[in-house]
Amino acid sequence: MSLAQHPEIQATAQEEVDRVLGDSGVVTSAMEKELNYVANCIKESQRLVPVITGFSRGAVEDTELGGKSTSAV
């Protein structure tokens, strides 16, 4: 998920950061635990675009799904 493509989600995340961090220039572990919405945004973006490289998925046998055919890798 790109926050730039979802300004309402970005605004909610920013509100949480502003509320939790306030004027503090340092993030403590206690503050980090309060950033639930931001943590969920990060998890969702990692789910959509995994950071693991060299890992791919492929069909193990020729398959038809939704009227489209794919060949085994």
VMD Tcl script that draws the C-alpha trace (Angstrom):
set ca {
  {0.00 0.00 0.00}
  {1.31 3.40 -0.89}
  {0.26 6.04 1.60}
  {0.61 8.63 -1.15}
  {-2.22 6.88 -3.00}
  {-4.45 6.87 0.09}
  {-4.38 10.36 1.65}
  {-7.08 9.51 4.21}
  {-4.97 6.64 5.57}
  {-1.86 8.81 5.50}
  {-3.71 11.49 7.48}
  {-4.84 8.96 10.09}
  {-1.28 7.63 10.44}
  {0.07 11.18 10.77}
  {-2.51 12.01 13.43}
  {-1.41 8.96 15.42}
  {2.27 9.93 15.11}
  {1.51 13.51 16.18}
  {-0.59 12.33 19.13}
  {1.93 9.75 20.38}
  {5.18 11.62 19.71}
  {3.99 15.15 20.33}
  {6.97 17.51 20.29}
  {9.43 14.76 21.23}
  {12.32 14.36 18.86}
  {13.00 10.83 20.06}
  {10.84 7.72 19.74}
  {10.96 5.49 22.80}
  {9.96 1.84 22.89}
  {6.88 2.81 24.91}
  {5.87 5.28 22.19}
  {6.49 2.69 19.49}
  {4.07 0.29 21.20}
  {1.35 2.96 20.93}
  {1.76 3.36 17.15}
  {-0.68 0.55 16.33}
  {-2.17 2.12 13.19}
  {1.28 2.93 11.77}
  {2.47 -0.61 12.57}
  {-0.54 -2.04 10.74}
  {0.18 0.18 7.72}
  {3.74 -1.15 7.63}
  {2.57 -4.77 7.94}
  {0.04 -4.28 5.14}
  {2.63 -2.76 2.81}
  {4.98 -5.66 3.53}
  {2.15 -8.10 2.82}
  {1.44 -6.48 -0.53}
  {5.09 -6.07 -1.54}
  {7.24 -8.57 0.41}
  {10.80 -7.48 1.08}
  {12.16 -11.00 0.59}
  {14.20 -11.16 -2.60}
  {14.85 -14.27 -4.63}
  {11.54 -15.80 -3.64}
  {8.93 -16.36 -6.29}
  {5.79 -18.35 -6.72}
  {4.88 -20.46 -9.68}
  {2.52 -23.18 -10.75}
  {3.84 -26.71 -10.27}
  {1.59 -28.02 -13.04}
  {-0.27 -26.54 -16.00}
  {-3.36 -24.86 -14.59}
  {-6.43 -23.00 -15.78}
  {-7.88 -20.43 -13.42}
  {-10.61 -17.97 -14.25}
  {-10.47 -18.92 -17.91}
  {-6.75 -18.17 -18.14}
  {-4.09 -20.83 -18.57}
  {-0.69 -20.85 -16.94}
  {2.18 -23.24 -17.56}
  {4.18 -25.02 -14.90}
  {7.46 -23.37 -14.05}
}
mol new
graphics top color blue
foreach p $ca { graphics top sphere $p radius 0.5 }
foreach p [lrange $ca 0 end-1] q [lrange $ca 1 end] { graphics top cylinder $p $q radius 0.2 }
display resetview
